[in-house]
């Protein structure tokens, strides 16, 4: 079966992340898919919002939480490598 991964990195995106996740979740597909979120140690509510979505949709969303801020490229590479699709 085909699996598509949506690789989503985020940092300080509390105002936007909910809309982005809802947009991906609204897609209708005929294949398996996942959202892999690389949250990069945001100081706003980004991590909290992502955790709420991951808890609500455990079969579709995997949240990667770093100990600290990795920076855009390292966070992207880590998130991309965690994708299964």
N, CA, C and O atoms as a CHARMM CRD file, in Angstrom:
* protein
*
  340
    1    1 UNK  N      0.83300  -1.18000   0.00000 PROA 1      0.00000
    2    1 UNK  CA     0.00000   0.00000   0.00000 PROA 1      0.00000
    3    1 UNK  C      0.88100   1.24900   0.00000 PROA 1      0.00000
    4    1 UNK  O      1.95300   1.25900   0.60500 PROA 1      0.00000
    5    2 UNK  N      0.43000   2.28300  -0.67000 PROA 2      0.00000
    6    2 UNK  CA     1.15300   3.54800  -0.75800 PROA 2      0.00000
    7    2 UNK  C      0.95600   4.34200   0.53100 PROA 2      0.00000
    8    2 UNK  O     -0.14500   4.39500   1.07800 PROA 2      0.00000
    9    3 UNK  N      2.02100   4.94800   1.00000 PROA 3      0.00000
   10    3 UNK  CA     1.93800   5.83800   2.15100 PROA 3      0.00000
   11    3 UNK  C      2.55700   7.17500   1.75400 PROA 3      0.00000
   12    3 UNK  O      3.63700   7.23000   1.16700 PROA 3      0.00000
   13    4 UNK  N      1.85900   8.23000   2.08400 PROA 4      0.00000
   14    4 UNK  CA     2.36900   9.57900   1.83100 PROA 4      0.00000
   15    4 UNK  C      2.66200  10.23200   3.17000 PROA 4      0.00000
   16    4 UNK  O      1.84000  10.18400   4.08500 PROA 4      0.00000
   17    5 UNK  N      3.81600  10.83200   3.28100 PROA 5      0.00000
   18    5 UNK  CA     4.18400  11.55800   4.48900 PROA 5      0.00000
   19    5 UNK  C      4.13200  13.05500   4.21400 PROA 5      0.00000
   20    5 UNK  O      4.64200  13.53800   3.20300 PROA 5      0.00000
   21    6 UNK  N      3.50900  13.77200   5.13000 PROA 6      0.00000
   22    6 UNK  CA     3.52900  15.22800   5.09900 PROA 6      0.00000
   23    6 UNK  C      4.55300  15.63700   6.14600 PROA 6      0.00000
   24    6 UNK  O      4.34100  15.45200   7.34400 PROA 6      0.00000
   25    7 UNK  N      5.65500  16.18900   5.68500 PROA 7      0.00000
   26    7 UNK  CA     6.75100  16.60100   6.55500 PROA 7      0.00000
   27    7 UNK  C      6.52100  18.07000   6.90300 PROA 7      0.00000
   28    7 UNK  O      6.57700  18.93800   6.03200 PROA 7      0.00000
   29    8 UNK  N      6.26500  18.33800   8.17000 PROA 8      0.00000
   30    8 UNK  CA     5.89700  19.69000   8.58700 PROA 8      0.00000
   31    8 UNK  C      6.81600  20.13200   9.72300 PROA 8      0.00000
   32    8 UNK  O      6.77200  19.57100  10.81800 PROA 8      0.00000
   33    9 UNK  N      7.64200  21.13200   9.45900 PROA 9      0.00000
   34    9 UNK  CA     8.46500  21.67700  10.54000 PROA 9      0.00000
   35    9 UNK  C      7.82000  22.97400  11.01200 PROA 9      0.00000
   36    9 UNK  O      7.19600  23.70100  10.23800 PROA 9      0.00000
   37   10 UNK  N      7.98800  23.24100  12.29700 PROA 10     0.00000
   38   10 UNK  CA     7.33500  24.42400  12.84900 PROA 10     0.00000
   39   10 UNK  C      8.13300  24.99200  14.01200 PROA 10     0.00000
   40   10 UNK  O      8.76900  24.26800  14.77700 PROA 10     0.00000
   41   11 UNK  N      8.07500  26.31100  14.11500 PROA 11     0.00000
   42   11 UNK  CA     8.69500  27.03300  15.22700 PROA 11     0.00000
   43   11 UNK  C      7.96100  28.36200  15.37000 PROA 11     0.00000
   44   11 UNK  O      7.90800  29.15700  14.43100 PROA 11     0.00000
   45   12 UNK  N      7.40800  28.59000  16.53000 PROA 12     0.00000
   46   12 UNK  CA     6.69600  29.83300  16.82400 PROA 12     0.00000
   47   12 UNK  C      5.53900  30.08300  15.83700 PROA 12     0.00000
   48   12 UNK  O      5.36500  31.20500  15.36100 PROA 12     0.00000
   49   13 UNK  N      4.77100  29.06800  15.53900 PROA 13     0.00000
   50   13 UNK  CA     3.67700  29.19000  14.57900 PROA 13     0.00000
   51   13 UNK  C      2.31100  28.98500  15.22700 PROA 13     0.00000
   52   13 UNK  O      1.39400  28.49000  14.57100 PROA 13     0.00000
   53   14 UNK  N      2.15400  29.34500  16.47300 PROA 14     0.00000
   54   14 UNK  CA     0.88400  29.12800  17.17800 PROA 14     0.00000
   55   14 UNK  C     -0.30400  29.74200  16.43900 PROA 14     0.00000
   56   14 UNK  O     -1.40000  29.18300  16.45900 PROA 14     0.00000
   57   15 UNK  N     -0.09800  30.86700  15.80100 PROA 15     0.00000
   58   15 UNK  CA    -1.20100  31.54300  15.10300 PROA 15     0.00000
   59   15 UNK  C     -1.61400  30.81800  13.82200 PROA 15     0.00000
   60   15 UNK  O     -2.69500  31.07500  13.29100 PROA 15     0.00000
   61   16 UNK  N     -0.76300  29.91100  13.31500 PROA 16     0.00000
   62   16 UNK  CA    -1.00500  29.30700  12.00600 PROA 16     0.00000
   63   16 UNK  C     -1.08400  27.78200  12.01000 PROA 16     0.00000
   64   16 UNK  O     -1.68200  27.20000  11.10500 PROA 16     0.00000
   65   17 UNK  N     -0.49500  27.12400  13.00600 PROA 17     0.00000
   66   17 UNK  CA    -0.32500  25.66600  12.94100 PROA 17     0.00000
   67   17 UNK  C     -1.65300  24.91900  12.95100 PROA 17     0.00000
   68   17 UNK  O     -1.78500  23.89400  12.28300 PROA 17     0.00000
   69   18 UNK  N     -2.61700  25.40200  13.68200 PROA 18     0.00000
   70   18 UNK  CA    -3.92700  24.74700  13.73200 PROA 18     0.00000
   71   18 UNK  C     -4.55300  24.69000  12.32900 PROA 18     0.00000
   72   18 UNK  O     -5.06600  23.64900  11.91800 PROA 18     0.00000
   73   19 UNK  N     -4.50700  25.79800  11.60700 PROA 19     0.00000
   74   19 UNK  CA    -5.06500  25.85900  10.25300 PROA 19     0.00000
   75   19 UNK  C     -4.31200  24.92000   9.31800 PROA 19     0.00000
   76   19 UNK  O     -4.92600  24.23600   8.49800 PROA 19     0.00000
   77   20 UNK  N     -3.00300  24.88400   9.43400 PROA 20     0.00000
   78   20 UNK  CA    -2.20100  24.00200   8.57900 PROA 20     0.00000
   79   20 UNK  C     -2.55400  22.53800   8.82300 PROA 20     0.00000
   80   20 UNK  O     -2.72900  21.77500   7.87300 PROA 20     0.00000
   81   21 UNK  N     -2.65800  22.14500  10.08800 PROA 21     0.00000
   82   21 UNK  CA    -2.98600  20.75600  10.40400 PROA 21     0.00000
   83   21 UNK  C     -4.40300  20.39700   9.98200 PROA 21     0.00000
   84   21 UNK  O     -4.63600  19.31500   9.44300 PROA 21     0.00000
   85   22 UNK  N     -5.33700  21.28600  10.22000 PROA 22     0.00000
   86   22 UNK  CA    -6.72400  21.02600   9.82000 PROA 22     0.00000
   87   22 UNK  C     -6.82500  20.88500   8.30800 PROA 22     0.00000
   88   22 UNK  O     -7.61200  20.07700   7.81400 PROA 22     0.00000
   89   23 UNK  N     -6.04400  21.65300   7.57400 PROA 23     0.00000
   90   23 UNK  CA    -6.04200  21.58400   6.11700 PROA 23     0.00000
   91   23 UNK  C     -5.57100  20.21500   5.62900 PROA 23     0.00000
   92   23 UNK  O     -6.17600  19.64000   4.72400 PROA 23     0.00000
   93   24 UNK  N     -4.51400  19.69700   6.21000 PROA 24     0.00000
   94   24 UNK  CA    -4.01600  18.37700   5.81200 PROA 24     0.00000
   95   24 UNK  C     -5.01900  17.29600   6.22300 PROA 24     0.00000
   96   24 UNK  O     -5.29700  16.38500   5.44300 PROA 24     0.00000
   97   25 UNK  N     -5.55200  17.38700   7.42000 PROA 25     0.00000
   98   25 UNK  CA    -6.50500  16.38600   7.89800 PROA 25     0.00000
   99   25 UNK  C     -7.79300  16.35800   7.07600 PROA 25     0.00000
  100   25 UNK  O     -8.48100  15.33800   7.05300 PROA 25     0.00000
  101   26 UNK  N     -8.12200  17.43600   6.41600 PROA 26     0.00000
  102   26 UNK  CA    -9.35000  17.51300   5.61900 PROA 26     0.00000
  103   26 UNK  C     -9.23200  16.81900   4.26300 PROA 26     0.00000
  104   26 UNK  O    -10.23600  16.64000   3.57400 PROA 26     0.00000
  105   27 UNK  N     -8.03000  16.43000   3.87700 PROA 27     0.00000
  106   27 UNK  CA    -7.83900  15.80200   2.57300 PROA 27     0.00000
  107   27 UNK  C     -8.46400  14.40500   2.54200 PROA 27     0.00000
  108   27 UNK  O     -8.37000  13.65100   3.51100 PROA 27     0.00000
  109   28 UNK  N     -9.09200  14.07500   1.43600 PROA 28     0.00000
  110   28 UNK  CA    -9.68500  12.75500   1.24100 PROA 28     0.00000
  111   28 UNK  C     -8.77800  11.98000   0.29200 PROA 28     0.00000
  112   28 UNK  O     -8.49100  12.43500  -0.81600 PROA 28     0.00000
  113   29 UNK  N     -8.33000  10.81000   0.73200 PROA 29     0.00000
  114   29 UNK  CA    -7.39700  10.03000  -0.06700 PROA 29     0.00000
  115   29 UNK  C     -7.84700   8.57700  -0.15800 PROA 29     0.00000
  116   29 UNK  O     -8.74600   8.14200   0.56100 PROA 29     0.00000
  117   30 UNK  N     -7.20800   7.84300  -1.05000 PROA 30     0.00000
  118   30 UNK  CA    -7.42700   6.40400  -1.19800 PROA 30     0.00000
  119   30 UNK  C     -6.17900   5.63900  -0.75500 PROA 30     0.00000
  120   30 UNK  O     -6.00300   4.47400  -1.11300 PROA 30     0.00000
  121   31 UNK  N     -5.32600   6.28600   0.01200 PROA 31     0.00000
  122   31 UNK  CA    -4.07500   5.66800   0.44800 PROA 31     0.00000
  123   31 UNK  C     -3.78000   6.09200   1.88200 PROA 31     0.00000
  124   31 UNK  O     -4.36300   7.04300   2.40300 PROA 31     0.00000
  125   32 UNK  N     -2.85900   5.36100   2.50400 PROA 32     0.00000
  126   32 UNK  CA    -2.44200   5.70200   3.85800 PROA 32     0.00000
  127   32 UNK  C     -1.57400   6.95700   3.82400 PROA 32     0.00000
  128   32 UNK  O     -0.87000   7.22300   2.84900 PROA 32     0.00000
  129   33 UNK  N     -1.64100   7.70900   4.89900 PROA 33     0.00000
  130   33 UNK  CA    -0.83700   8.92200   4.98700 PROA 33     0.00000
  131   33 UNK  C     -0.52900   9.21300   6.44700 PROA 33     0.00000
  132   33 UNK  O     -1.15500   8.66800   7.35600 PROA 33     0.00000
  133   34 UNK  N      0.43600  10.07100   6.64300 PROA 34     0.00000
  134   34 UNK  CA     0.83000  10.49300   7.98500 PROA 34     0.00000
  135   34 UNK  C      1.29700  11.94200   7.92900 PROA 34     0.00000
  136   34 UNK  O      1.70900  12.44100   6.88200 PROA 34     0.00000
  137   35 UNK  N      1.22400  12.59700   9.06500 PROA 35     0.00000
  138   35 UNK  CA     1.81900  13.92400   9.23100 PROA 35     0.00000
  139   35 UNK  C      2.92100  13.75400  10.26900 PROA 35     0.00000
  140   35 UNK  O      2.67100  13.28000  11.37700 PROA 35     0.00000
  141   36 UNK  N      4.11600  14.13500   9.91200 PROA 36     0.00000
  142   36 UNK  CA     5.24100  14.10300  10.85000 PROA 36     0.00000
  143   36 UNK  C      5.59200  15.55100  11.14500 PROA 36     0.00000
  144   36 UNK  O      6.01300  16.29700  10.26000 PROA 36     0.00000
  145   37 UNK  N      5.41100  15.93600  12.40100 PROA 37     0.00000
  146   37 UNK  CA     5.63700  17.33000  12.81100 PROA 37     0.00000
  147   37 UNK  C      6.96500  17.42900  13.55100 PROA 37     0.00000
  148   37 UNK  O      7.18200  16.75100  14.55600 PROA 37     0.00000
  149   38 UNK  N      7.83700  18.27000  13.04800 PROA 38     0.00000
  150   38 UNK  CA     9.08700  18.57900  13.73500 PROA 38     0.00000
  151   38 UNK  C      8.92800  19.90600  14.45200 PROA 38     0.00000
  152   38 UNK  O      9.17500  20.96600  13.87600 PROA 38     0.00000
  153   39 UNK  N      8.51800  19.84800  15.70000 PROA 39     0.00000
  154   39 UNK  CA     8.34900  21.06800  16.51000 PROA 39     0.00000
  155   39 UNK  C      9.70800  21.40500  17.08900 PROA 39     0.00000
  156   39 UNK  O     10.35700  20.54300  17.68200 PROA 39     0.00000
  157   40 UNK  N     10.14900  22.63600  16.92900 PROA 40     0.00000
  158   40 UNK  CA    11.54200  22.99500  17.22500 PROA 40     0.00000
  159   40 UNK  C     11.72100  23.83000  18.48600 PROA 40     0.00000
  160   40 UNK  O     12.49600  24.78700  18.49300 PROA 40     0.00000
  161   41 UNK  N     11.01900  23.47900  19.54000 PROA 41     0.00000
  162   41 UNK  CA    11.22900  24.16100  20.81600 PROA 41     0.00000
  163   41 UNK  C     10.61400  25.54300  20.88700 PROA 41     0.00000
  164   41 UNK  O     11.19500  26.46000  21.46800 PROA 41     0.00000
  165   42 UNK  N      9.44200  25.69500  20.29700 PROA 42     0.00000
  166   42 UNK  CA     8.75800  26.99100  20.31100 PROA 42     0.00000
  167   42 UNK  C      8.49300  27.47100  21.73100 PROA 42     0.00000
  168   42 UNK  O      8.27800  26.67000  22.64000 PROA 42     0.00000
  169   43 UNK  N      8.51100  28.77700  21.90700 PROA 43     0.00000
  170   43 UNK  CA     8.23000  29.37000  23.21500 PROA 43     0.00000
  171   43 UNK  C      6.77500  29.82800  23.31000 PROA 43     0.00000
  172   43 UNK  O      6.31300  30.21700  24.38300 PROA 43     0.00000
  173   44 UNK  N      6.05700  29.78100  22.18800 PROA 44     0.00000
  174   44 UNK  CA     4.62900  30.11300  22.22000 PROA 44     0.00000
  175   44 UNK  C      3.83000  28.80900  22.38100 PROA 44     0.00000
  176   44 UNK  O      4.38400  27.82500  22.87200 PROA 44     0.00000
  177   45 UNK  N      2.57900  28.76900  21.99400 PROA 45     0.00000
  178   45 UNK  CA     1.73700  27.58500  22.19100 PROA 45     0.00000
  179   45 UNK  C      1.80900  26.57300  21.05000 PROA 45     0.00000
  180   45 UNK  O      0.97800  25.66600  20.98400 PROA 45     0.00000
  181   46 UNK  N      2.77300  26.70700  20.16300 PROA 46     0.00000
  182   46 UNK  CA     2.87600  25.79600  19.02600 PROA 46     0.00000
  183   46 UNK  C      2.95400  24.34400  19.47400 PROA 46     0.00000
  184   46 UNK  O      2.20700  23.50300  18.97400 PROA 46     0.00000
  185   47 UNK  N      3.84300  24.03900  20.40400 PROA 47     0.00000
  186   47 UNK  CA     4.01900  22.65200  20.85100 PROA 47     0.00000
  187   47 UNK  C      2.74200  22.12500  21.48400 PROA 47     0.00000
  188   47 UNK  O      2.36300  20.97900  21.24100 PROA 47     0.00000
  189   48 UNK  N      2.08200  22.92600  22.27900 PROA 48     0.00000
  190   48 UNK  CA     0.83400  22.51700  22.93300 PROA 48     0.00000
  191   48 UNK  C     -0.23300  22.17700  21.88700 PROA 48     0.00000
  192   48 UNK  O     -0.91800  21.16100  22.00500 PROA 48     0.00000
  193   49 UNK  N     -0.37100  23.01700  20.87900 PROA 49     0.00000
  194   49 UNK  CA    -1.36300  22.78600  19.82500 PROA 49     0.00000
  195   49 UNK  C     -1.01900  21.51000  19.06000 PROA 49     0.00000
  196   49 UNK  O     -1.90200  20.69700  18.78800 PROA 49     0.00000
  197   50 UNK  N      0.23700  21.32800  18.71600 PROA 50     0.00000
  198   50 UNK  CA     0.66300  20.12200  18.00200 PROA 50     0.00000
  199   50 UNK  C      0.41600  18.87300  18.84200 PROA 50     0.00000
  200   50 UNK  O     -0.02800  17.85100  18.31900 PROA 50     0.00000
  201   51 UNK  N      0.69700  18.95000  20.12200 PROA 51     0.00000
  202   51 UNK  CA     0.47100  17.80500  21.01700 PROA 51     0.00000
  203   51 UNK  C     -1.01300  17.46000  21.09600 PROA 51     0.00000
  204   51 UNK  O     -1.37300  16.28400  21.13200 PROA 51     0.00000
  205   52 UNK  N     -1.86500  18.46200  21.12200 PROA 52     0.00000
  206   52 UNK  CA    -3.31900  18.21900  21.14500 PROA 52     0.00000
  207   52 UNK  C     -3.75700  17.48200  19.88300 PROA 52     0.00000
  208   52 UNK  O     -4.54500  16.53900  19.95800 PROA 52     0.00000
  209   53 UNK  N     -3.25100  17.90400  18.72800 PROA 53     0.00000
  210   53 UNK  CA    -3.59500  17.23800  17.47300 PROA 53     0.00000
  211   53 UNK  C     -3.04100  15.81500  17.44100 PROA 53     0.00000
  212   53 UNK  O     -3.73200  14.89600  17.00200 PROA 53     0.00000
  213   54 UNK  N     -1.81300  15.62200  17.89700 PROA 54     0.00000
  214   54 UNK  CA    -1.20500  14.29100  17.90700 PROA 54     0.00000
  215   54 UNK  C     -1.98000  13.34400  18.83000 PROA 54     0.00000
  216   54 UNK  O     -2.11600  12.15600  18.53500 PROA 54     0.00000
  217   55 UNK  N     -2.47600  13.86500  19.92500 PROA 55     0.00000
  218   55 UNK  CA    -3.27000  13.04400  20.84500 PROA 55     0.00000
  219   55 UNK  C     -4.62400  12.70600  20.23100 PROA 55     0.00000
  220   55 UNK  O     -5.11600  11.58900  20.39100 PROA 55     0.00000
  221   56 UNK  N     -5.21700  13.64900  19.54300 PROA 56     0.00000
  222   56 UNK  CA    -6.52500  13.45300  18.92100 PROA 56     0.00000
  223   56 UNK  C     -6.45700  12.53000  17.70300 PROA 56     0.00000
  224   56 UNK  O     -7.41600  11.81200  17.41800 PROA 56     0.00000
  225   57 UNK  N     -5.33400  12.54400  16.98300 PROA 57     0.00000
  226   57 UNK  CA    -5.17300  11.76200  15.76000 PROA 57     0.00000
  227   57 UNK  C     -3.89600  10.91600  15.82400 PROA 57     0.00000
  228   57 UNK  O     -2.98200  11.12300  15.02600 PROA 57     0.00000
  229   58 UNK  N     -3.82400   9.96800  16.75900 PROA 58     0.00000
  230   58 UNK  CA    -2.58500   9.21100  16.95300 PROA 58     0.00000
  231   58 UNK  C     -2.19100   8.32600  15.76900 PROA 58     0.00000
  232   58 UNK  O     -1.01500   7.99100  15.62400 PROA 58     0.00000
  233   59 UNK  N     -3.13400   7.94700  14.93200 PROA 59     0.00000
  234   59 UNK  CA    -2.81100   7.10900  13.78000 PROA 59     0.00000
  235   59 UNK  C     -2.33200   7.91500  12.57900 PROA 59     0.00000
  236   59 UNK  O     -1.76000   7.35100  11.64600 PROA 59     0.00000
  237   60 UNK  N     -2.55800   9.22300  12.59100 PROA 60     0.00000
  238   60 UNK  CA    -2.14800  10.05000  11.46800 PROA 60     0.00000
  239   60 UNK  C     -0.99900  11.00600  11.79100 PROA 60     0.00000
  240   60 UNK  O     -0.24000  11.38500  10.89900 PROA 60     0.00000
  241   61 UNK  N     -0.86900  11.39600  13.05700 PROA 61     0.00000
  242   61 UNK  CA     0.11100  12.42900  13.40100 PROA 61     0.00000
  243   61 UNK  C      1.16000  11.89900  14.36400 PROA 61     0.00000
  244   61 UNK  O      0.84900  11.29900  15.39300 PROA 61     0.00000
  245   62 UNK  N      2.42400  12.14200  13.99200 PROA 62     0.00000
  246   62 UNK  CA     3.54400  11.85800  14.90000 PROA 62     0.00000
  247   62 UNK  C      4.25300  13.17800  15.17900 PROA 62     0.00000
  248   62 UNK  O      4.64900  13.89400  14.25900 PROA 62     0.00000
  249   63 UNK  N      4.40400  13.48100  16.44900 PROA 63     0.00000
  250   63 UNK  CA     5.04400  14.72500  16.87400 PROA 63     0.00000
  251   63 UNK  C      6.43800  14.43200  17.39400 PROA 63     0.00000
  252   63 UNK  O      6.61600  13.65500  18.33300 PROA 63     0.00000
  253   64 UNK  N      7.42300  15.06100  16.77500 PROA 64     0.00000
  254   64 UNK  CA     8.80500  14.95600  17.22800 PROA 64     0.00000
  255   64 UNK  C      9.12100  16.19500  18.05200 PROA 64     0.00000
  256   64 UNK  O      9.00300  17.31900  17.56400 PROA 64     0.00000
  257   65 UNK  N      9.51800  15.99200  19.28300 PROA 65     0.00000
  258   65 UNK  CA     9.78500  17.11700  20.16800 PROA 65     0.00000
  259   65 UNK  C     11.25500  17.10500  20.58600 PROA 65     0.00000
  260   65 UNK  O     11.70100  16.16900  21.25000 PROA 65     0.00000
  261   66 UNK  N     12.00300  18.12700  20.20700 PROA 66     0.00000
  262   66 UNK  CA    13.41100  18.18000  20.59800 PROA 66     0.00000
  263   66 UNK  C     13.56700  18.67300  22.03500 PROA 66     0.00000
  264   66 UNK  O     12.64300  19.23500  22.62400 PROA 66     0.00000
  265   67 UNK  N     14.73300  18.45300  22.56700 PROA 67     0.00000
  266   67 UNK  CA    15.04200  18.96700  23.90200 PROA 67     0.00000
  267   67 UNK  C     15.19100  20.48300  23.85300 PROA 67     0.00000
  268   67 UNK  O     14.80400  21.17500  24.79500 PROA 67     0.00000
  269   68 UNK  N     15.73600  20.99000  22.78600 PROA 68     0.00000
  270   68 UNK  CA    15.92400  22.43800  22.62100 PROA 68     0.00000
  271   68 UNK  C     15.69300  22.81900  21.17400 PROA 68     0.00000
  272   68 UNK  O     15.15200  22.02600  20.40400 PROA 68     0.00000
  273   69 UNK  N     16.08900  24.00600  20.79700 PROA 69     0.00000
  274   69 UNK  CA    15.91900  24.48900  19.43700 PROA 69     0.00000
  275   69 UNK  C     17.04500  23.95300  18.56500 PROA 69     0.00000
  276   69 UNK  O     18.21700  24.21600  18.83200 PROA 69     0.00000
  277   70 UNK  N     16.69500  23.20400  17.52400 PROA 70     0.00000
  278   70 UNK  CA    17.69100  22.60500  16.64100 PROA 70     0.00000
  279   70 UNK  C     18.08700  23.52300  15.49500 PROA 70     0.00000
  280   70 UNK  O     19.18900  23.40600  14.96000 PROA 70     0.00000
  281   71 UNK  N     17.21000  24.42200  15.12000 PROA 71     0.00000
  282   71 UNK  CA    17.42000  25.24200  13.93700 PROA 71     0.00000
  283   71 UNK  C     16.72000  24.60800  12.75100 PROA 71     0.00000
  284   71 UNK  O     16.43900  23.40900  12.75000 PROA 71     0.00000
  285   72 UNK  N     16.43900  25.42000  11.73900 PROA 72     0.00000
  286   72 UNK  CA    15.60700  24.98400  10.63000 PROA 72     0.00000
  287   72 UNK  C     16.15700  23.76100   9.89200 PROA 72     0.00000
  288   72 UNK  O     15.41700  22.79800   9.69000 PROA 72     0.00000
  289   73 UNK  N     17.40200  23.76500   9.49100 PROA 73     0.00000
  290   73 UNK  CA    17.93600  22.66100   8.67800 PROA 73     0.00000
  291   73 UNK  C     18.02600  21.36000   9.46500 PROA 73     0.00000
  292   73 UNK  O     17.63400  20.31000   8.95900 PROA 73     0.00000
  293   74 UNK  N     18.53000  21.40900  10.67800 PROA 74     0.00000
  294   74 UNK  CA    18.63700  20.18300  11.47000 PROA 74     0.00000
  295   74 UNK  C     17.24800  19.63700  11.81000 PROA 74     0.00000
  296   74 UNK  O     17.03200  18.42500  11.78500 PROA 74     0.00000
  297   75 UNK  N     16.31300  20.52700  12.12500 PROA 75     0.00000
  298   75 UNK  CA    14.94700  20.10600  12.40600 PROA 75     0.00000
  299   75 UNK  C     14.30900  19.47600  11.16100 PROA 75     0.00000
  300   75 UNK  O     13.63400  18.45100  11.25700 PROA 75     0.00000
  301   76 UNK  N     14.52600  20.09300   9.99400 PROA 76     0.00000
  302   76 UNK  CA    13.98400  19.53100   8.75700 PROA 76     0.00000
  303   76 UNK  C     14.56600  18.15000   8.47700 PROA 76     0.00000
  304   76 UNK  O     13.82000  17.22000   8.17100 PROA 76     0.00000
  305   77 UNK  N     15.87000  18.00200   8.57500 PROA 77     0.00000
  306   77 UNK  CA    16.50600  16.71300   8.28600 PROA 77     0.00000
  307   77 UNK  C     16.00200  15.63400   9.24600 PROA 77     0.00000
  308   77 UNK  O     15.72700  14.51200   8.82100 PROA 77     0.00000
  309   78 UNK  N     15.88000  15.95600  10.51000 PROA 78     0.00000
  310   78 UNK  CA    15.39500  14.99000  11.49100 PROA 78     0.00000
  311   78 UNK  C     13.95600  14.60100  11.18500 PROA 78     0.00000
  312   78 UNK  O     13.59600  13.42700  11.26800 PROA 78     0.00000
  313   79 UNK  N     13.13900  15.57800  10.83200 PROA 79     0.00000
  314   79 UNK  CA    11.72100  15.30400  10.54100 PROA 79     0.00000
  315   79 UNK  C     11.59600  14.51800   9.24600 PROA 79     0.00000
  316   79 UNK  O     10.82600  13.55900   9.18100 PROA 79     0.00000
  317   80 UNK  N     12.33500  14.90400   8.21800 PROA 80     0.00000
  318   80 UNK  CA    12.30700  14.20100   6.94200 PROA 80     0.00000
  319   80 UNK  C     12.72600  12.73600   7.11000 PROA 80     0.00000
  320   80 UNK  O     12.10800  11.84100   6.53300 PROA 80     0.00000
  321   81 UNK  N     13.76300  12.49900   7.89100 PROA 81     0.00000
  322   81 UNK  CA    14.25200  11.12800   8.10400 PROA 81     0.00000
  323   81 UNK  C     13.24800  10.28800   8.89700 PROA 81     0.00000
  324   81 UNK  O     13.27600   9.06100   8.81200 PROA 81     0.00000
  325   82 UNK  N     12.36900  10.92500   9.65900 PROA 82     0.00000
  326   82 UNK  CA    11.35800  10.19500  10.42200 PROA 82     0.00000
  327   82 UNK  C     10.14400   9.81800   9.57500 PROA 82     0.00000
  328   82 UNK  O      9.30600   9.02700  10.00700 PROA 82     0.00000
  329   83 UNK  N     10.05000  10.38000   8.37400 PROA 83     0.00000
  330   83 UNK  CA     8.91200  10.08100   7.48000 PROA 83     0.00000
  331   83 UNK  C      9.00400   8.64600   6.97300 PROA 83     0.00000
  332   83 UNK  O     10.08800   8.14900   6.67000 PROA 83     0.00000
  333   84 UNK  N      7.86100   7.99500   6.88500 PROA 84     0.00000
  334   84 UNK  CA     7.80600   6.61300   6.40900 PROA 84     0.00000
  335   84 UNK  C      7.39800   6.50700   4.94800 PROA 84     0.00000
  336   84 UNK  O      7.59700   5.46800   4.31800 PROA 84     0.00000
  337   85 UNK  N      6.83300   7.56800   4.41200 PROA 85     0.00000
  338   85 UNK  CA     6.31800   7.53000   3.03800 PROA 85     0.00000
  339   85 UNK  C      7.34600   7.96100   2.02900 PROA 85     0.00000
  340   85 UNK  O      7.06400   7.98200   0.83100 PROA 85     0.00000
